[in-house]
Amino acid sequence: MRWMIPFLACISMTLAGCQIVTVTKTAKGYFEPTKADDIQILMTRPDKPYEELATVSTNAWAPGSDASMHNALRAKCAPIGANAVVITSSGVDRGYAWTSGVAIRYK
């Protein structure tokens, strides 16, 4: 019975996964941080003028967890001053969802 607790801990860590969000700043300069709740998630580039701030990617999400994935992107892009994240590609690989795109700031 002693093996049960470590076994259950191992299983829960495996099921929780290890989601990774990567933000690589591409713009020069500094922008005031934005609120994560105000960042839009877009599937197409907006018509209004914007500046690209960073490339973003995330992986190792359970399929169907788009809302959690989008919220993680928002949280990572707020400190660099993003107003939106434009999703450029996404999919499922080996049972895990991934997405990539760009963080932008409106001019």
Secondary structure as a PSIPRED ss2 file (coil, helix, strand):
# PSIPRED VFORMAT (PSIPRED V4.0)

   1 M C   1.000  0.000  0.000
   2 R C   1.000  0.000  0.000
   3 W C   1.000  0.000  0.000
   4 M H   0.000  1.000  0.000
   5 I H   0.000  1.000  0.000
   6 P H   0.000  1.000  0.000
   7 F H   0.000  1.000  0.000
   8 L H   0.000  1.000  0.000
   9 A H   0.000  1.000  0.000
  10 C H   0.000  1.000  0.000
  11 I H   0.000  1.000  0.000
  12 S H   0.000  1.000  0.000
  13 M H   0.000  1.000  0.000
  14 T H   0.000  1.000  0.000
  15 L H   0.000  1.000  0.000
  16 A H   0.000  1.000  0.000
  17 G C   1.000  0.000  0.000
  18 C C   1.000  0.000  0.000
  19 Q C   1.000  0.000  0.000
  20 I E   0.000  0.000  1.000
  21 V E   0.000  0.000  1.000
  22 T E   0.000  0.000  1.000
  23 V E   0.000  0.000  1.000
  24 T E   0.000  0.000  1.000
  25 K E   0.000  0.000  1.000
  26 T C   1.000  0.000  0.000
  27 A C   1.000  0.000  0.000
  28 K C   1.000  0.000  0.000
  29 G C   1.000  0.000  0.000
  30 Y C   1.000  0.000  0.000
  31 F C   1.000  0.000  0.000
  32 E C   1.000  0.000  0.000
  33 P C   1.000  0.000  0.000
  34 T C   1.000  0.000  0.000
  35 K C   1.000  0.000  0.000
  36 A H   0.000  1.000  0.000
  37 D H   0.000  1.000  0.000
  38 D H   0.000  1.000  0.000
  39 I C   1.000  0.000  0.000
  40 Q E   0.000  0.000  1.000
  41 I E   0.000  0.000  1.000
  42 L E   0.000  0.000  1.000
  43 M C   1.000  0.000  0.000
  44 T C   1.000  0.000  0.000
  45 R C   1.000  0.000  0.000
  46 P C   1.000  0.000  0.000
  47 D C   1.000  0.000  0.000
  48 K C   1.000  0.000  0.000
  49 P C   1.000  0.000  0.000
  50 Y E   0.000  0.000  1.000
  51 E E   0.000  0.000  1.000
  52 E E   0.000  0.000  1.000
  53 L E   0.000  0.000  1.000
  54 A E   0.000  0.000  1.000
  55 T E   0.000  0.000  1.000
  56 V E   0.000  0.000  1.000
  57 S E   0.000  0.000  1.000
  58 T E   0.000  0.000  1.000
  59 N E   0.000  0.000  1.000
  60 A E   0.000  0.000  1.000
  61 W E   0.000  0.000  1.000
  62 A C   1.000  0.000  0.000
  63 P C   1.000  0.000  0.000
  64 G C   1.000  0.000  0.000
  65 S C   1.000  0.000  0.000
  66 D H   0.000  1.000  0.000
  67 A H   0.000  1.000  0.000
  68 S H   0.000  1.000  0.000
  69 M H   0.000  1.000  0.000
  70 H H   0.000  1.000  0.000
  71 N H   0.000  1.000  0.000
  72 A H   0.000  1.000  0.000
  73 L H   0.000  1.000  0.000
  74 R H   0.000  1.000  0.000
  75 A H   0.000  1.000  0.000
  76 K H   0.000  1.000  0.000
  77 C H   0.000  1.000  0.000
  78 A H   0.000  1.000  0.000
  79 P H   0.000  1.000  0.000
  80 I H   0.000  1.000  0.000
  81 G C   1.000  0.000  0.000
  82 A C   1.000  0.000  0.000
  83 N C   1.000  0.000  0.000
  84 A E   0.000  0.000  1.000
  85 V E   0.000  0.000  1.000
  86 V E   0.000  0.000  1.000
  87 I E   0.000  0.000  1.000
  88 T E   0.000  0.000  1.000
  89 S E   0.000  0.000  1.000
  90 S E   0.000  0.000  1.000
  91 G E   0.000  0.000  1.000
  92 V E   0.000  0.000  1.000
  93 D E   0.000  0.000  1.000
  94 R C   1.000  0.000  0.000
  95 G C   1.000  0.000  0.000
  96 Y E   0.000  0.000  1.000
  97 A E   0.000  0.000  1.000
  98 W E   0.000  0.000  1.000
  99 T E   0.000  0.000  1.000
 100 S E   0.000  0.000  1.000
 101 G E   0.000  0.000  1.000
 102 V E   0.000  0.000  1.000
 103 A E   0.000  0.000  1.000
 104 I E   0.000  0.000  1.000
 105 R E   0.000  0.000  1.000
 106 Y E   0.000  0.000  1.000
 107 K C   1.000  0.000  0.000
